[in-house]
Amino acid sequence: MLEATLRARAKTLVTASGRSNVPPFMVMDVMAAAARIEASGSHVIHMEVGQPSASAPKAAISAAHAALEIARLDYTSALGIPSLRERIARHYHETYGCAVDAERIVITTGSSGAFILAFLAMFEPGDRVAVTVPGYPPYRHILTALGCEPVLIETSSENRHALTGEALLAEHRKRPLKGVLVGSPANPTGTMMSRQALTSLISAAESAGIRFISDEIYHGLDYAFAATTAAELSPHALVINSFSKYFCMTGWRVGWMVVPEPLVRPIERLQQNLAISVPTLSQIAAEAAFEGGQEMEAVKHGYEENRRVLIEGLPQAGLDKFLPTDGAFYLYADVSAFTSDSLDFAKKMLEQAHVAATPGIDFDPVGGHRFIRFSYARSVEEMREAVVRIARWLG
Ligand SMILES: Cc1ncc(COP(=O)(O)O)c(C=O)c1O
C-alpha cells in the first residue's frame, strides 16, 4: 500500500514540464527507417539529413591535434577566444566589405546555442516573435520552450518565399510583435532573400520597433546571387552564423553571433551562467578553419554540381515543381501531383526506391503535406543515382 502511494507520488514528481513538450523531428524517424533498410543489406541514398558529408578543413583538424598535444584546455572567456572573435570580424570585412567590431562578436555552441542566448537577451516570456513557414522547426520550438509565442507567417512563391515588410506589419497590427527571425539561404526551401528584400524587411521591422534576427548559417553556400548580411544593413540587427555548414563542422558545435552593442554584456552574463564558455578545442579549430577557404570552395562546387543534376534530372523523373534553389543544399519539391500526405510519400520512397528525404510537415504543419525536402550535400554520383531511382519508382 505504502509502496503504491510512493510510486504514485514519484510519478507526479517526475512529470515533464509543459514547456518541454516540443514536437520531435520527423526526419529522425526517416533516419531510423533508413537504418533498418541498410541493416538488411540495401544501399539507401541519404537526402534527408541537412549535414555536409565532407569533413572539416584540414587546417582545423591539424590545429585541434596540435592543441591536444600542447595545451591545457581551459575555459575561455564567455564571449569566446579573442583571436577567434577578431578573425570573424575580419571575415565580415573580407567577405562583405563591412566593418564589424570584434567586441560585438560572441562565440556560441553552434547557432543552436546562439538562438537560446539571443531569445533570452531580447525577449520576455509571452512576447510574440514572427518566424516564416515553411521554416526550420527549432526556431518555433525554442521560442515556445522559453515561454515566447512563435507567430507563423506563411511565405509564398510570389515573393520567392521571402517574408515581406507588408506581411510582417499586417501581423503586427493584429497583435504587436516583439521580434522577427528570418533565414537566408533558408532551410528547408533553399530560397534566398535579395539584398533589396532584406533591406526593406529590416527597415519595416525597425520602423515598427520589431527586433530583427538574421540566421545566416548557410552563407557561403549561395549559387543564384551573393548573400547579403544583415550586419551590413543595420547595427541593431542580431546576426547568427555557424561553422556547421560552409565549414562542414557540425559536430564541433561552434557558431557565432554579431550582437547589437547594448546586448553584448547581457549575453556575456547569460553565457557565463548557462555554459561558462564554448568548448575550447572547437574554438581553436574554428579559427584555423578560415585557412581552409580553397578546400571549402571545392566542396561548394560539388554542391553546385549536385544542384545542377537535380534541377535537370528531377523534372524528367516526374518531380517538376520545386522552389527556386538559390542556396544552402536543399531542394523543396511539391509532390501534390502524387500525394496529399508527404510523410507517407517519404516512407514509400524510402521503402521502395531506397531514397531518403524529409517530409515537409517537419517544416510546415499546414502546407507541408504537399512537399518533400531533398538535401544535396552528398556526392554527385549519389545524386545521379537518386534521380534514376526516383524516375523508376514514379514511372
Ligand atoms: C536554418 C538552420 N539554422 C540553424 C541550424 C543549427 O545548426 P548548428 O547548431 O549546427 O549551428 C540549422 C541546422 O540544420 C539550420 O538548418
The ligand as an ORCA input file, in Angstrom:
! r2SCAN-3c Opt
* xyz 0 1
  C      18.465     27.086    -40.666
  C      19.293     26.447    -39.602
  N      19.668     27.186    -38.549
  C      20.386     26.638    -37.552
  C      20.767     25.299    -37.573
  C      21.545     24.746    -36.403
  O      22.868     24.491    -36.729
  P      24.081     24.443    -35.700
  O      23.532     24.462    -34.322
  O      24.799     23.179    -36.025
  O      24.918     25.653    -35.977
  C      20.418     24.505    -38.661
  C      20.789     23.086    -38.711
  O      20.421     22.328    -39.577
  C      19.657     25.094    -39.712
  O      19.276     24.399    -40.781
*
